[in-house]
Amino acid sequence: MFFWALVFCRKNKALIESSLFIDLGVLHAELHSAAKSVLNKHFDNQSIKIDDYMHFSRIQDDFISSLNAFIFNLNATRFQIDALTGIPNRGLIFQMLEKEHSRGLRKQVVHSIAIIDIDFFKKVNDEYGHLAGDRVLKRIAQLFTNSLREYDSIGRYGGEEFLFCMPDTSIKHAAFIMERLRKAIQALSITINDIVTLNITCSIGLSEWDPKLSLLGVISQADSALYSAKNSGRNKVEIWRD
């Protein structure tokens, strides 16, 4: 379990930088040091005092408590991560968006939301199988993750749709960012097998935070813009307009 936790953490920067993980590392080092001290006294035929054992026992108890707390936190995070793509699932990205929406209401700062849909994704599944579709989703999610600014968020909205949140970003600037991302997707070659390499395009709908709307209202606007992009030829960025 602990080995799996370490593997998972290496893929999650937020967990590696969390105070729980850092504290666990400190206690782990202290535990080894205390154990080494007791063993060295044993091998050197020195008397081992009860305080030596008590010191080791206290650190061991602290380490186990810290480890259990970290694993609890890890599991909570793990089950909010989409298993296929490794990015936040629908529930977690909505939590992030709610937080940003509340910040907008408090501080009156603008942010933009984008919904990205992979064009003709059903055709990929039908022609090459669901494993090929999974490969496309993972590769696209990897590109999205690598393209994020430090303060942006992305999650899998459902199926072949992804949800972006761009804090402190006007709709005009967001359109520029999404257009650059659209071109990067279009230029991407995804190897399916030894014979097949696919080029994928995406349609993107954009909306800007509005203090008069709920979060779902803003997302609905982005969704309408997405359908406009799909209905007018796909492989384009559309901004929601009244």
URVEN-V952687 format. One record per pair of residues at least 12 apart in sequence whose ideal C-beta (glycine too) atoms are under 8 Angstrom apart, sorted by the first residue. I is the first residue (numbers start at 1). J is the second residue. If there is no record, write none. Layout:
BEGIN
{{I/J} {I/J}}
END
This chain:
BEGIN
{{1/71} {2/67} {2/71} {5/70} {5/71} {5/74} {8/74} {8/78} {9/21} {9/74} {11/86} {12/77} {12/81} {14/77} {15/73} {15/74} {15/77} {18/73} {20/66} {20/69} {20/70} {20/73} {21/70} {23/66} {24/63} {24/66} {24/67} {24/70} {27/59} {27/62} {27/63} {27/66} {28/63} {30/59} {30/63} {31/56} {31/59} {31/60} {31/63} {34/55} {34/56} {34/59} {34/60} {35/56} {37/52} {37/56} {38/52} {38/53} {38/56} {80/92} {80/95} {82/141} {82/155} {82/156} {84/134} {84/137} {84/138} {84/156} {85/137} {85/138} {85/141} {85/156} {86/138} {86/141} {86/145} {87/141} {87/144} {87/145} {87/154} {87/155} {87/156} {87/162} {88/153} {88/154} {88/155} {88/156} {89/155} {89/156} {90/155} {90/156} {90/157} {90/158} {90/163} {92/155} {93/153} {93/154} {93/155} {93/156} {93/157} {93/163} {93/165} {94/155} {94/215} {96/153} {96/155} {96/165} {97/113} {97/153} {97/163} {97/165} {97/215} {97/219} {98/215} {100/153} {100/165} {100/167} {100/209} {101/209} {101/214} {101/215} {101/218} {103/167} {104/209} {104/211} {105/211} {108/211} {109/167} {109/168} {110/168} {110/169} {110/170} {110/208} {110/209} {111/165} {111/166} {111/167} {111/168} {111/169} {111/208} {111/209} {112/165} {112/166} {112/169} {112/170} {112/171} {112/173} {112/174} {112/206} {112/207} {112/208} {112/209} {113/163} {113/164} {113/165} {113/166} {113/206} {113/207} {113/208} {113/209} {113/218} {113/219} {113/222} {114/163} {114/164} {114/166} {114/174} {114/178} {114/204} {114/205} {114/206} {114/207} {114/222} {115/157} {115/161} {115/162} {115/163} {115/164} {115/204} {115/205} {115/219} {115/222} {115/223} {115/225} {115/226} {116/144} {116/161} {116/162} {116/163} {116/164} {116/178} {116/181} {116/202} {116/203} {116/204} {116/226} {117/160} {117/161} {117/162} {117/202} {117/203} {117/204} {117/205} {117/226} {117/230} {118/136} {118/137} {118/140} {118/160} {118/161} {118/200} {118/201} {118/202} {119/200} {119/201} {119/202} {119/203} {119/230} {119/234} {119/235} {120/234} {121/133} {121/136} {121/159} {121/160} {124/136} {124/198} {124/200} {128/192} {128/196} {128/198} {132/192} {132/193} {132/196} {132/198} {135/190} {135/191} {135/192} {136/190} {136/198} {136/200} {137/160} {139/188} {139/190} {140/162} {140/185} {140/188} {140/190} {140/200} {140/202} {141/154} {141/156} {141/162} {143/184} {143/185} {143/188} {144/162} {144/164} {144/181} {147/181} {147/184} {149/166} {151/167} {151/168} {152/164} {152/165} {152/166} {152/167} {153/165} {163/219} {164/178} {170/208} {171/206} {171/207} {171/208} {171/239} {174/206} {174/208} {175/206} {175/237} {175/239} {178/204} {178/206} {178/237} {179/237} {181/204} {182/201} {182/202} {182/204} {182/235} {182/236} {182/237} {185/200} {185/201} {185/202} {186/199} {186/200} {186/201} {186/235} {188/200} {201/234} {201/235} {202/235} {203/226} {203/229} {203/230} {203/234} {203/235} {203/236} {203/238} {204/226} {204/229} {204/236} {204/237} {204/238} {205/222} {205/223} {205/224} {205/225} {205/226} {205/227} {205/228} {205/229} {205/238} {205/240} {206/222} {206/225} {206/237} {206/238} {206/239} {206/240} {207/219} {207/221} {207/222} {207/225} {207/239} {207/240} {208/240} {221/240} {222/240} {224/240} {225/238} {225/239} {225/240} {225/241} {226/238}}
END
